[in-house]
Amino acid sequence: MSVTIKDIAKKAGVSYSTVSKALRNSPLVKNPTKIKIKEIAEQLGYQPNAAARSLVQKKSYTVGVIWPTVERVAPSILITKLNELLEEHSYTTLLSINKVNQAIATFNRFQVDAIIVFGEHDNVQELSLASTVPILHYGVQTWKDAPTIDVNRQYAIKLAVTHLKELGHEHIAFIGDQSKENTLQRAKLIGFLESMGINEKSEIEKLVIPTNGLELHDGYMAAKQLFERQRNISAVISGSYDLTRGILRAANEFEYDVPKDFSLVSYDNIPQSEDLHIELTTVGVPISRIASEITKCVLTMIESKEPTHSVVLEPEININESTRKI
């Protein structure tokens, strides 16, 4: 016979509702009582009945996440942190890399409590209205009634340019995705061009190196192209952490030292990977702050059943050893 919360309540000498709250990590139960109840549940081999809990509380305690890629470092770190925060509130994360309309339909069938959509989509209004559960978007807001968490990417790159200019750099290059249909990445390019005061095509072609994506190989190929044709560049701004890894690999092949031969600023404010030999100067919103804001907003939407306000997070710069004065 399976163990129930009644069995736990009897052994712990508390009410059924106290056990239920403790197992959901509710702040309404004092910590010593919570620890005692969880220990008893483990001793008895208690396994929660998700279906029963869903019927009683009218919640599944699951959140669907629609994700564009699992290959890049920054998104992987973000989803890991987001999952940790949701777990603290007793929510399970279901991840889908299917097409967004298919993923939303699937999550609706699974009766998740909310859906988080990452990336840009043309039919946001249609998707949002078709869903039976609230949707939170991460990216650029394209419909006024779609709750969205965004990052001021344009200002992040301006912070990078300002920092490099203060160090005396004038010949600064930008390596990043310039796809016109990708508004998130386009904002970084606009921030670079505006802060550098560049509008002539010849200058853009000389200082802006386009990539076919945001992964390591893309950064490696773009940096090789830059190093082969430009000898007077004193600083480089990278559009993503994975691009930065590729840039450093190319610099190593050309026997360039960072920051001796050129300074380097990386977009993506994330905990640094151990395989990089230098502490990077970075711009962007810390991953922990993005994950925290997403968690707060999606939980508010679940509890209130109403859309939350959209938020634009302001970036910061972390100065480390990959930039120096010239």
PAZAPA-4460 file (N, C-alpha, C; in steps of 0.05 Angstrom, whole numbers, plus 32768, in hexadecimal, padded with zeros to 4 digits):
% residues 326
    n_x    n_y    n_z   ca_x   ca_y   ca_z    c_x    c_y    c_z   seq   type   mol
   8011   7FE8   8000   8000   8000   8000   8012   8019   8000     1      M     A
   800B   802D   7FF0   801B   8045   7FEE   8017   8057   8006     2      S     A
   802C   8065   800D   802C   8077   8024   801D   8091   801C     3      V     A
   800C   809B   802D   7FFD   80B4   8028   8006   80C9   803C     4      T     A
   7FFC   80E2   8037   8003   80F7   804A   7FF6   80F3   8065     5      I     A
   7FE1   80E3   8066   7FD4   80DC   807F   7FE7   80CC   8091     6      K     A
   7FF6   80BA   8084   8009   80A9   8093   8020   80BB   809E     7      D     A
   8029   80CE   808D   803E   80E1   8096   8034   80F2   80AD     8      I     A
   801B   80FC   80AA   800F   810E   80BE   800D   8100   80D9     9      A     A
   8004   80E6   80D8   8001   80D6   80F0   801B   80D3   80FF    10      K     A
   8030   80CC   80F0   804A   80C7   80FD   8057   80E1   8106    11      K     A
   8051   80F7   80F8   805D   8111   8100   804D   811F   8115    12      A     A
   8034   8117   8119   8023   8124   812D   801A   813F   8124    13      G     A
   8015   8142   810A   800B   815C   8100   7FF3   8157   80EE    14      V     A
   7FE7   816C   80E4   7FCF   816A   80D3   7FD7   8163   80B6    15      S     A
   7FC3   8159   80A7   7FC8   8152   808B   7FD1   816B   807B    16      Y     A
   7FC4   8182   8081   7FCB   819A   8072   7FE7   81A3   8078    17      S     A
   7FF1   819F   8091   800C   81A7   8097   8020   8196   8087    18      T     A
   801A   817C   8085   802C   816B   8075   802C   8174   8058    19      V     A
   8014   8179   804D   8012   8182   8031   8022   819B   802C    20      S     A
   801F   81AE   803F   802E   81C8   803C   804C   81C3   803E    21      K     A
   8055   81B2   8051   8071   81AD   8055   807E   81A0   803D    22      A     A
   806F   818D   8030   807A   817F   8019   807B   8192   8000    23      L     A
   806C   81A7   8001   806D   81BB   7FEC   8080   81D2   7FF3    24      R     A
   808F   81CE   8009   80A2   81E2   8012   8096   81FD   8018    25      N     A
   807D   81FD   8022   806F   8215   8028   807C   8225   8040    26      S     A
   807E   823F   803D   8089   824F   8053   8077   8251   806B    27      P     A
   805E   8246   8068   804B   8247   807F   8051   8232   8094    28      L     A
   8063   821F   808D   806C   820A   80A0   8088   8211   80AA    29      V     A
   808B   8210   80C5   80A5   8216   80D0   80BA   8202   80C7    30      K     A
   80D3   820C   80C5   80E8   81FB   80B9   80ED   81E1   80C8    31      N     A
   80EE   81E1   80E3   80F3   81C7   80F1   80DD   81B3   80EC    32      P     A
   80C4   81BC   80EB   80AD   81AA   80E4   80AF   81A0   80C8    33      T     A
   80B7   81B2   80B6   80BA   81AB   809A   80CF   8195   8096    34      K     A
   80E6   8198   80A4   80FB   8185   80A2   80F3   816A   80AD    35      I     A
   80E5   816A   80C4   80DB   8152   80D0   80C8   8143   80BE    36      K     A
   80B5   8151   80B2   80A1   8145   80A0   80AF   8139   8088    37      I     A
   80C2   8147   807C   80D0   813D   8065   80E0   8124   806B    38      K     A
   80EC   8123   8083   80FC   810C   808B   80EA   80F4   808E    39      E     A
   80D2   80F8   809B   80BF   80E2   809E   80B5   80D8   8083    40      I     A
   80AF   80EB   8071   80A6   80E3   8056   80BB   80D2   8048    41      A     A
   80D4   80D9   804B   80E9   80CA   803E   80EC   80AE   804B    42      E     A
   80EA   80AD   8066   80EC   8093   8074   80D5   8080   806C    43      Q     A
   80BD   808B   8068   80A6   807B   8061   80A5   8074   8043    44      L     A
   80B7   8081   8033   80B7   807C   8016   80A0   8089   8008    45      G     A
   8098   80A1   8012   8081   80AF   8006   8087   80B8   7FEA    46      Y     A
   8074   80B3   7FD8   8075   80BC   7FBC   805C   80CD   7FB7    47      Q     A
   805F   80E7   7FB1   8048   80F8   7FAD   8038   80EF   7F94    48      P     A
   801E   80F0   7F96   800C   80EA   7F80   8006   8104   7F72    49      N     A
   8014   8108   7F5C   8012   8122   7F4D   7FF5   8126   7F42    50      A     A
   7FE9   8111   7F39   7FCE   8114   7F2E   7FBA   811C   7F44    51      A     A
   7FBC   8110   7F5B   7FAA   8117   7F71   7FAF   8133   7F7A    52      A     A
   7FC8   813B   7F7D   7FCE   8156   7F85   7FC3   816A   7F72    53      R     A
   7FC5   8164   7F58   7FBB   8176   7F43   7F9D   817A   7F45    54      S     A
   7F8F   8164   7F4B   7F71   8165   7F4D   7F69   8176   7F65    55      L     A
   7F77   8172   7F7B   7F6F   8180   7F94   7F76   819E   7F92    56      V     A
   7F8E   81A4   7F89   7F98   81BF   7F89   7F93   81CE   7F6F    57      Q     A
   7F8A   81BF   7F5B   7F85   81CB   7F40   7F9E   81D7   7F35    58      K     A
   7FB5   81C9   7F3B   7FCF   81D0   7F30   7FDE   81B7   7F2A    59      K     A
   7FEF   81B8   7F15   8000   81A1   7F0E   801C   81A4   7F19    60      S     A
   8022   81BD   7F22   803D   81C4   7F2C   8052   81BD   7F17    61      Y     A
   804B   81C2   7EFE   805F   81C0   7EE8   805E   81D9   7ED7    62      T     A
   8075   81E0   7ECD   8078   81F8   7EBB   8085   81EE   7EA2    63      V     A
   8078   81F4   7E8B   8084   81ED   7E71   8097   8202   7E67    64      G     A
   80AE   81FA   7E5E   80C2   820D   7E53   80C7   8206   7E36    65      V     A
   80C4   8219   7E24   80C9   8215   7E07   80E4   8223   7E01    66      I     A
   80F7   8212   7DF9   8113   821B   7DF8   811E   8219   7DDC    67      W     A
   812D   822D   7DD3   8137   822D   7DB7   814F   821B   7DB3    68      P     A
   8160   8217   7DC7   8178   8207   7DC3   8182   81FD   7DDE    69      T     A
   818E   81E5   7DDE   819B   81DB   7DF6   81B9   81D9   7DF2    70      V     A
   81C3   81E5   7DDD   81E0   81E3   7DD6   81F1   81F9   7DE1    71      E     A
   81E7   8212   7DE3   81F7   8228   7DEC   81F9   8229   7E0A    72      R     A
   8210   8234   7E13   8215   8234   7E30   8202   8246   7E40    73      V     A
   81FE   825F   7E37   81EE   8272   7E46   81D1   8268   7E4A    74      A     A
   81C3   825F   7E34   81A8   8255   7E38   81A7   823D   7E4A    75      P     A
   81BB   822B   7E49   81BC   8214   7E59   81BE   821B   7E77    76      S     A
   81CF   822F   7E7D   81D2   8238   7E99   81B8   8245   7EA2    77      I     A
   81AB   8254   7E91   8192   8261   7E99   817C   824D   7E9F    78      L     A
   8178   8239   7E8E   8163   8225   7E93   8169   8215   7EAC    79      I     A
   8183   8210   7EB2   818A   8201   7ECA   8183   8211   7EE3    80      T     A
   8189   822B   7EE2   8183   823D   7EF9   8165   8240   7EFC    81      K     A
   8157   8243   7EE7   813A   8246   7EE7   812D   822D   7EF3    82      L     A
   8137   8216   7EEB   812C   81FD   7EF6   8130   81FB   7F14    83      N     A
   8148   8204   7F1E   814E   8203   7F3A   813A   8215   7F4A    84      E     A
   8135   822D   7F3F   8124   8240   7F4D   8107   8236   7F4E    85      L     A
   80FE   822A   7F38   80E3   821F   7F37   80E0   8207   7F4A    86      L     A
   80F5   81F7   7F4C   80F5   81E0   7F5E   80F1   81E9   7F7B    87      E     A
   80FD   8200   7F82   80FA   820B   7F9D   80DD   8211   7FA4    88      E     A
   80CD   8214   7F8F   80B0   8219   7F93   809F   8201   7F8C    89      H     A
   80AD   81EA   7F8C   80A0   81D0   7F87   8095   81CC   7F6B    90      S     A
   80A0   81DB   7F57   8098   81D8   7F3B   80AC   81C7   7F2C    91      Y     A
   80A2   81B7   7F1A   80B2   81A7   7F08   80B3   81B5   7EED    92      T     A
   80CA   81B5   7EE0   80CD   81C2   7EC6   80CC   81AD   7EB0    93      T     A
   80BB   81B1   7E9C   80BA   81A0   7E85   80C5   81B0   7E6D    94      L     A
   80DA   81A6   7E60   80E8   81B4   7E4B   80E1   81A9   7E30    95      L     A
   80DB   81BB   7E1D   80D5   81B4   7E01   80E6   81C4   7DEE    96      S     A
   80F2   81B7   7DDA   8100   81C5   7DC5   80F1   81C1   7DAA    97      I     A
   80D7   81BA   7DAC   80C7   81B8   7D94   80BF   81D4   7D8A    98      N     A
   80B2   81D5   7D73   80A8   81EE   7D69   8094   81F9   7D7E    99      K     A
   8094   8214   7D81   8085   8220   7D97   8068   821A   7D97   100      V     A
   805A   8219   7D80   803E   8213   7D80   8038   81F7   7D88   101      N     A
   8049   81E4   7D80   8046   81C8   7D88   804B   81C5   7DA6   102      Q     A
   8060   81D3   7DB0   8067   81D0   7DCC   8050   81DB   7DDE   103      A     A
   8045   81F2   7DD6   802F   81FE   7DE5   8017   81EB   7DE6   104      I     A
   8010   81DF   7DCF   7FFA   81CC   7DCE   7FFF   81B4   7DE0   105      A     A
   8017   81AA   7DE0   801E   8193   7DF1   801D   819A   7E0E   106      T     A
   8028   81B1   7E16   8027   81BA   7E32   800A   81BF   7E3B   107      F     A
   7FFA   81C9   7E2A   7FDD   81CC   7E31   7FD0   81B1   7E37   108      N     A
   7FD7   819D   7E27   7FCC   8182   7E2C   7FD6   8177   7E46   109      R     A
   7FEF   817D   7E4D   7FFA   8174   7E66   7FF0   8184   7E7E   110      F     A
   7FE1   8199   7E78   7FD5   81AA   7E8D   7FEB   81B6   7EA0   111      Q     A
   8000   81C1   7E94   8014   81CF   7EA4   8007   81E8   7EAF   112      V     A
   8014   81F3   7EC4   8008   820C   7ED0   800F   8225   7EC1   113      D     A
   8025   8225   7EB2   802E   823C   7EA3   8043   8233   7E8E   114      A     A
   8047   8244   7E7A   805B   823E   7E65   806E   8256   7E63   115      I     A
   8088   8250   7E61   809C   8265   7E5C   80A7   8260   7E40   116      I     A
   80A6   8275   7E2F   80AF   8272   7E13   80C8   8284   7E10   117      V     A
   80DE   8278   7E07   80F6   8286   7E02   80FA   828B   7DE4   118      F     A
   8103   82A3   7DDD   8109   82A9   7DC1   80F2   82B9   7DB4   119      G     A
   80F7   82C0   7D9B   80E4   82D1   7D8C   80D1   82C0   7D7B   120      E     A
   80B8   82C9   7D79   80A4   82BB   7D69   8091   82D0   7D5D   121      H     A
   808A   82CC   7D44   807A   82DF   7D36   805C   82DF   7D3F   122      D     A
   8052   82C9   7D47   8036   82C6   7D4E   8031   82C5   7D6C   123      N     A
   803D   82D6   7D7B   803B   82D6   7D98   801E   82D9   7DA1   124      V     A
   800F   82EC   7D95   7FF4   82F0   7D9D   7FE3   82D7   7D98   125      Q     A
   7FE6   82CB   7D81   7FD7   82B3   7D7A   7FDD   829D   7D8E   126      E     A
   7FF7   8299   7D94   7FFF   8284   7DA6   7FF5   8288   7DC2   127      L     A
   7FF6   82A1   7DCB   7FEE   82A8   7DE6   7FCF   82A3   7DEA   128      S     A
   7FC0   82AC   7DD6   7FA3   82A9   7DD8   7F9A   828C   7DD5   129      L     A
   7FAA   827C   7DC8   7FA3   8260   7DC4   7FA8   824F   7DDD   130      A     A
   7FB9   8259   7DEF   7FC1   8249   7E06   7FAC   824B   7E1C   131      S     A
   7FA8   8234   7E2A   7F96   8234   7E40   7FA3   823B   7E5B   132      T     A
   7FBE   823E   7E5A   7FCD   8245   7E72   7FDD   825E   7E6C   133      V     A
   7FE5   826E   7E80   7FF4   8286   7E7B   8010   8281   7E6F   134      P     A
   8018   8293   7E5E   8032   8291   7E50   8043   82A9   7E57   135      I     A
   805C   82A4   7E5F   8070   82BA   7E64   8085   82B7   7E4E   136      L     A
   808C   82CE   7E41   80A0   82CE   7E2C   80BB   82D9   7E36   137      H     A
   80D1   82CF   7E2C   80EB   82DA   7E31   80F7   82E3   7E16   138      Y     A
   80FA   82FD   7E13   8103   8309   7DFA   80F6   8324   7DF5   139      G     A
   80F4   832C   7DDD   80E9   8346   7DD6   80CA   8344   7DD5   140      V     A
   80BD   8357   7DE2   809F   8356   7DE3   8095   835F   7DC8   141      Q     A
   8085   834D   7DBB   807A   8353   7DA0   805C   8357   7DA1   142      T     A
   8050   8352   7DB8   8033   8357   7DBB   802F   8362   7DD7   143      W     A
   8021   8379   7DD9   801F   8388   7DF2   8013   8378   7E09   144      K     A
   8002   8364   7E03   7FF5   8355   7E18   8004   833B   7E1F   145      D     A
   801C   8337   7E13   802C   831F   7E19   8040   8326   7E2E   146      A     A
   803D   831B   7E47   8051   8321   7E5C   806D   8317   7E53   147      P     A
   8080   8329   7E55   809B   8323   7E49   80B1   832C   7E5C   148      T     A
   80C5   831C   7E5F   80DE   8324   7E6D   80F2   8329   7E57   149      I     A
   80FD   8341   7E56   8110   8349   7E42   8129   8354   7E4F   150      D     A
   813E   8355   7E3F   8158   8360   7E49   8160   8377   7E36   151      V     A
   816B   838C   7E41   8173   83A3   7E31   818F   839D   7E25   152      N     A
   818E   838D   7E10   81A7   8384   7E02   81B6   839B   7DF5   153      R     A
   81A7   83AE   7DEB   81B3   83C5   7DDD   81C4   83D4   7DF1   154      Q     A
   81BA   83D9   7E09   81C9   83E8   7E1D   81E1   83D8   7E27   155      Y     A
   81DE   83BE   7E27   81F4   83AD   7E30   820D   83B1   7E1F   156      A     A
   8209   83B1   7E05   821F   83B5   7DF2   822A   83D2   7DF4   157      I     A
   8218   83E5   7DFA   8222   8400   7DFE   8234   8402   7E17   158      K     A
   822D   83F3   7E2B   823E   83F1   7E43   825A   83E7   7E3C   159      L     A
   825B   83D3   7E2A   8274   83C7   7E22   8285   83DC   7E12   160      A     A
   8278   83EA   7DFF   8287   83FE   7DEF   8291   8414   7E01   161      V     A
   8280   841E   7E13   8288   8434   7E26   82A1   842B   7E36   162      T     A
   82A0   8413   7E41   82B7   8409   7E51   82D0   8409   7E40   163      H     A
   82CE   83FE   7E28   82E6   83FC   7E17   82F1   8418   7E0F   164      L     A
   82DF   842A   7E09   82E8   8445   7E02   82F6   8453   7E1A   165      K     A
   82EC   844E   7E32   82F8   8459   7E4A   8314   844E   7E4E   166      E     A
   8319   8436   7E43   8334   842A   7E45   8346   8433   7E2E   167      L     A
   833B   8444   7E1C   834B   844F   7E06   8348   8441   7DEC   168      G     A
   8336   842E   7DEA   8332   8420   7DD1   8321   8430   7DBD   169      H     A
   832A   8431   7DA4   831B   843E   7D8F   8313   842A   7D79   170      E     A
   8324   8417   7D74   831F   8403   7D5F   8313   83EA   7D6B   171      H     A
   82F9   83EA   7D6D   82EA   83D5   7D7A   82D9   83C6   7D66   172      I     A
   82DA   83AC   7D67   82CA   839B   7D54   82B4   838D   7D64   173      A     A
   829E   8387   7D55   8288   8378   7D61   8284   835E   7D52   174      F     A
   8282   8348   7D60   827D   832E   7D54   8262   8324   7D5E   175      I     A
   824F   8320   7D4C   8234   8317   7D55   8221   8311   7D3E   176      G     A
   820B   8305   7D45   81F6   82FE   7D32   81E7   8318   7D2A   177      D     A
   81E6   831C   7D10   81D9   8335   7D05   81BF   832F   7CF6   178      Q     A
   81B4   8317   7CFA   819B   8310   7CEC   8186   8325   7CF2   179      S     A
   817A   8331   7CDD   8166   8345   7CE0   814D   833A   7CEE   180      K     A
   8147   8320   7CEA   8130   8314   7CF6   8134   830E   7D14   181      E     A
   814C   830F   7D1D   8152   8309   7D39   8155   8323   7D48   182      N     A
   813F   832D   7D53   813E   8347   7D60   8150   8348   7D79   183      T     A
   8152   8332   7D87   8162   8330   7D9F   8180   8336   7D99   184      L     A
   818A   832A   7D83   81A6   832E   7D7C   81AA   8349   7D6D   185      Q     A
   8196   8351   7D5F   8197   836A   7D50   819B   8382   7D63   186      R     A
   818F   8380   7D7A   8191   8396   7D8E   81AE   839A   7D97   187      A     A
   81BD   8384   7D98   81D9   8386   7DA0   81E9   8396   7D8A   188      K     A
   81E4   838F   7D71   81F2   839D   7D5B   81EB   83BB   7D5B   189      L     A
   81D1   83C1   7D5F   81C9   83DD   7D60   81D7   83EC   7D76   190      I     A
   81D9   83DF   7D8D   81E7   83EB   7DA4   8204   83F1   7D9D   191      G     A
   8211   83DF   7D8F   822D   83E3   7D87   8230   83FA   7D73   192      F     A
   821F   83FA   7D5E   8221   840F   7D4A   821C   842A   7D55   193      L     A
   8207   842C   7D66   8200   8447   7D72   8216   8451   7D84   194      E     A
   8221   8440   7D95   8235   8449   7DA9   8250   844E   7D9B   195      S     A
   8254   8441   7D84   826D   8446   7D75   826A   845E   7D61   196      M     A
   8251   8466   7D5D   824C   847C   7D4A   8251   8473   7D2D   197      G     A
   824B   845A   7D27   8251   844F   7D0C   8237   844F   7CFC   198      I     A
   8238   845A   7CE3   8221   8457   7CD1   8229   8453   7CB4   199      N     A
   8243   8456   7CAF   824D   8451   7C93   8251   8433   7C8F   200      E     A
   8248   842A   7C77   824A   840E   7C71   8266   8403   7C72   201      K     A
   8279   8412   7C69   8295   8409   7C69   82A0   8405   7C85   202      S     A
   8297   8416   7C98   82A0   8413   7CB4   8292   83FB   7CC1   203      E     A
   8279   83F7   7CBA   826A   83E0   7CC5   8277   83C6   7CBC   204      I     A
   827E   83C4   7CA2   8289   83AC   7C97   82A5   83A7   7CA3   205      E     A
   82B3   83BC   7CAB   82CE   83B9   7CB7   82CD   83B0   7CD4   206      K     A
   82B9   83BA   7CE3   82B9   83B6   7D00   82A5   83A2   7D0A   207      L     A
   8292   839A   7CF9   827D   8388   7D01   8280   836D   7CF1   208      V     A
   8285   8358   7D00   8288   833E   7CF4   8270   832D   7CFA   209      I     A
   8260   8327   7CE5   8247   8317   7CEA   824D   82FA   7CEE   210      P     A
   823C   82ED   7CFD   823E   82D0   7D02   8224   82C3   7CF8   211      T     A
   8225   82A9   7CF5   820E   8299   7CEC   81FE   828F   7D03   212      N     A
   8206   8295   7D1B   81F9   828C   7D33   8207   8297   7D4C   213      G     A
   8203   828B   7D63   820F   8295   7D7B   821F   8280   7D8A   214      L     A
   8228   826C   7D7B   8237   8256   7D88   8255   8258   7D84   215      E     A
   8264   8247   7D91   8281   8248   7D92   828D   8249   7D76   216      L     A
   8285   8237   7D64   8290   8237   7D49   828B   8251   7D3A   217      H     A
   8274   825D   7D3E   826D   8276   7D31   8281   828C   7D3A   218      D     A
   8287   828D   7D54   829A   82A1   7D5E   82B6   829C   7D54   219      G     A
   82BD   8282   7D52   82D8   827B   7D48   82DC   8283   7D2B   220      Y     A
   82C9   827E   7D1A   82CB   8285   7CFE   82CB   82A3   7CFA   221      M     A
   82BA   82B1   7D09   82B9   82CF   7D06   82D3   82DC   7D10   222      A     A
   82DE   82D1   7D26   82F7   82DD   7D30   830E   82D8   7D1D   223      A     A
   830F   82C0   7D11   8324   82BB   7CFD   8322   82CE   7CE6   224      K     A
   830A   82D4   7CDD   8306   82E7   7CC8   8310   8303   7CD0   225      Q     A
   8309   830B   7CE9   8312   8325   7CF3   8330   8327   7CF4   226      L     A
   833D   8312   7D00   835A   8313   7D04   8369   8312   7CEA   227      F     A
   835E   8305   7CD5   836B   8303   7CBC   836B   831D   7CAC   228      E     A
   8356   832E   7CB1   8354   8347   7CA1   8359   8360   7CB0   229      R     A
   8359   835F   7CCB   835D   8377   7CDB   8374   8373   7CEE   230      Q     A
   8387   8387   7CEE   839E   8385   7D00   839D   839B   7D15   231      R     A
   838C   83AF   7D12   838C   83C6   7D24   8375   83C5   7D38   232      N     A
   8366   83AF   7D3A   8350   83AD   7D4D   835C   83A9   7D69   233      I     A
   8354   83BB   7D7C   835F   83B9   7D97   834B   83AC   7DAB   234      S     A
   8332   83A9   7DA2   831E   839E   7DB4   8308   8390   7DA4   235      A     A
   82FB   837C   7DB0   82E6   836D   7DA3   82CF   836A   7DB7   236      V     A
   82B6   836E   7DAE   829E   8369   7DBE   8291   8351   7DB1   237      I     A
   828A   833D   7DC2   827E   8324   7DB9   8261   8324   7DC0   238      S     A
   8250   8319   7DAD   8233   8319   7DB1   8228   8303   7DC2   239      G     A
   8239   82F0   7DCA   8230   82DA   7DDC   8248   82CC   7DE9   240      S     A
   8243   82BE   7DFF   8258   82B0   7E0D   8265   829B   7DFB   241      Y     A
   8254   828D   7DEC   825F   8277   7DDB   826F   8283   7DC4   242      D     A
   8267   829A   7DB9   8278   82A8   7DA5   8293   82AF   7DB1   243      L     A
   8293   82B8   7DCA   82AB   82BF   7DD8   82BE   82A8   7DDA   244      T     A
   82B4   8290   7DE0   82C5   8278   7DE1   82D2   8273   7DC6   245      R     A
   82C3   8277   7DB0   82CE   8274   7D95   82E3   8289   7D8F   246      G     A
   82DE   82A2   7D98   82F1   82B7   7D93   830C   82B1   7DA1   247      I     A
   830A   82A7   7DB9   8323   82A1   7DC8   8332   828A   7DBB   248      L     A
   8323   8277   7DAF   8330   8261   7DA1   833F   826B   7D89   249      R     A
   8332   827D   7D7A   8340   8289   7D62   8358   8299   7D6B   250      A     A
   8355   82A9   7D80   836B   82B9   7D8A   8383   82A8   7D91   251      A     A
   837E   8291   7D9D   8393   827E   7DA4   83A2   8274   7D8B   252      N     A
   8393   826F   7D76   83A0   8265   7D5D   83B1   827B   7D50   253      E     A
   83A9   8294   7D53   83B8   82AA   7D48   83CE   82B4   7D5B   254      F     A
   83D0   82A7   7D72   83E3   82AD   7D87   83DE   82CA   7D91   255      E     A
   83C5   82D1   7D93   83BE   82EB   7D9F   83B8   82E7   7DBD   256      Y     A
   83C0   82FA   7DCD   83BB   82F9   7DE9   83A5   830D   7DF1   257      D     A
   8392   8304   7E02   837D   8315   7E0C   8384   831A   7E2A   258      V     A
   8388   8334   7E32   8381   834D   7E24   839A   835B   7E18   259      P     A
   83B1   834E   7E17   83C9   835B   7E0D   83C6   8364   7DF0   260      K     A
   83BC   8353   7DDF   83B9   835A   7DC3   839E   8366   7DBC   261      D     A
   838A   835F   7DCA   8370   836C   7DC7   835F   8366   7DE0   262      F     A
   834E   837A   7DE7   833C   8376   7DFE   8323   8368   7DF3   263      S     A
   8315   835A   7E05   82FD   834B   7DFE   82E7   834E   7E12   264      L     A
   82CF   8356   7E09   82B8   8358   7E1A   82A3   8344   7E0F   265      V     A
   8297   8335   7E21   8283   8320   7E19   8268   8327   7E22   266      S     A
   8254   8325   7E10   8238   8326   7E19   8232   830B   7E26   267      Y     A
   821E   830B   7E39   8215   82F4   7E49   8224   82F5   7E64   268      D     A
   8214   82FE   7E77   821F   8301   7E92   8219   82E7   7EA2   269      N     A
   822B   82D3   7E9E   8227   82B9   7EAA   823F   82B0   7EB9   270      I     A
   823C   829C   7ECB   8253   8291   7ED9   8266   8286   7EC5   271      P     A
   827F   828C   7EC7   8292   8285   7EB2   829A   8268   7EB2   272      Q     A
   829D   825C   7E9A   82A6   8241   7E98   82C3   823E   7EA0   273      S     A
   82CA   8227   7EAC   82E5   8223   7EB5   82F9   821F   7E9F   274      E     A
   82EF   8219   7E86   8302   8213   7E71   830E   822D   7E64   275      D     A
   8305   8244   7E6C   8310   825D   7E62   8328   8266   7E73   276      L     A
   833D   826E   7E66   8356   8275   7E75   8357   8291   7E80   277      H     A
   8342   82A1   7E7A   8342   82BD   7E83   8326   82C5   7E8D   278      I     A
   8326   82D6   7EA2   830D   82E0   7EAD   8302   82F5   7E9A   279      E     A
   82EA   82F1   7E90   82DF   8303   7E7C   82D2   831C   7E88   280      L     A
   82D5   8332   7E79   82C4   834A   7E7E   82AA   8344   7E6F   281      T     A
   8294   8346   7E7D   827A   833F   7E72   8265   8355   7E75   282      T     A
   8251   8355   7E63   823A   8367   7E65   8221   8356   7E63   283      V     A
   820B   8360   7E6F   81F2   8352   7E6E   81E5   8351   7E89   284      G     A
   81CE   8344   7E8A   81C0   8340   7EA4   81CA   8325   7EAF   285      V     A
   81D1   8324   7EC8   81DA   830A   7ED4   81C4   82F5   7ED0   286      P     A
   81CD   82DD   7EC9   81BA   82C7   7EC5   81A8   82C2   7EDD   287      I     A
   81B4   82C4   7EF5   81A4   82C0   7F0D   818D   82D4   7F10   288      S     A
   8192   82ED   7F07   817D   8301   7F09   8167   82FC   7EF4   289      R     A
   816F   82F3   7EDC   815B   82EC   7EC7   814A   82D5   7ED1   290      I     A
   8156   82C0   7EDB   8147   82A9   7EE5   8135   82B0   7EFB   291      A     A
   813E   82C1   7F0E   812E   82CA   7F24   8115   82D9   7F1B   292      S     A
   8119   82EB   7F08   8103   82FC   7EFE   80EE   82EA   7EEF   293      E     A
   80F8   82D8   7EDF   80E6   82C5   7ED1   80D5   82B5   7EE5   294      I     A
   80E3   82AA   7EF9   80D5   829A   7F0E   80C0   82AA   7F1C   295      T     A
   80C7   82C3   7F24   80B4   82D4   7F33   809B   82DA   7F21   296      K     A
   80A0   82E0   7F08   808A   82E7   7EF7   8078   82CF   7EF1   297      C     A
   8084   82B8   7EEB   8073   82A1   7EE4   8063   8297   7EFC   298      V     A
   806E   8299   7F14   805F   8291   7F2C   8048   82A4   7F32   299      L     A
   804D   82BE   7F2D   8038   82D2   7F30   8021   82CC   7F1C   300      T     A
   8028   82C5   7F04   8013   82BE   7EF0   8003   82A6   7EF8   301      M     A
   8011   8292   7F03   8003   8279   7F0B   7FF0   827F   7F22   302      I     A
   7FF9   828F   7F35   7FE8   8294   7F4D   7FD1   82A6   7F47   303      E     A
   7FD6   82BB   7F36   7FC1   82CF   7F31   7FAF   82C8   7F19   304      S     A
   7FB9   82B6   7F08   7FAB   82AF   7EEF   7FA9   82C7   7EDD   305      K     A
   7FB8   82DC   7EE2   7FB8   82F4   7ED2   7FD4   82FA   7EC6   306      E     A
   7FD5   8306   7EAF   7FEF   830D   7EA4   7FFF   8320   7EB6   307      P     A
   8019   831D   7EB8   8029   832F   7EC8   8034   8345   7EB6   308      T     A
   8040   8359   7EC2   804B   836F   7EB2   8065   8366   7EA4   309      H     A
   806A   8371   7E8D   8083   836B   7E7F   809A   837B   7E8D   310      S     A
   80B2   836F   7E8B   80C9   837A   7E99   80E1   837B   7E86   311      V     A
   80F0   8391   7E86   8109   8393   7E77   811F   8396   7E8C   312      V     A
   8131   8382   7E8C   8147   8381   7E9F   815F   8391   7E95   313      L     A
   816A   83A2   7EA7   8181   83B2   7E9F   819B   83A3   7EA4   314      E     A
   81AE   83A5   7E91   81C7   8395   7E93   81DC   83A4   7EA4   315      P     A
   81F1   8396   7EAA   8208   83A1   7EB8   8221   8397   7EAC   316      E     A
   8237   83A4   7EB3   8251   839B   7EA9   8262   8391   7EC0   317      I     A
   826F   837A   7EBB   8282   836F   7ECE   829E   8370   7EC2   318      N     A
   82AF   8381   7ECD   82CA   8385   7EC2   82DE   8371   7ECE   319      I     A
   82EB   8362   7EBC   82FF   834F   7EC4   8318   8352   7EB3   320      N     A
   8329   833D   7EB2   8343   8340   7EA6   8345   833E   7E88   321      E     A
   832E   833B   7E7A   8330   8339   7E5D   832F   8355   7E4F   322      S     A
   832E   836A   7E5F   8330   8386   7E53   8345   8395   7E62   323      T     A
   8354   83A7   7E53   8368   83B7   7E60   836C   83D1   7E51   324      R     A
   8379   83E4   7E5E   837F   83FE   7E51   8394   83FB   7E3B   325      K     A
   8393   840D   7E27   83A7   840D   7E13   83B5   8428   7E12   326      I     A
***
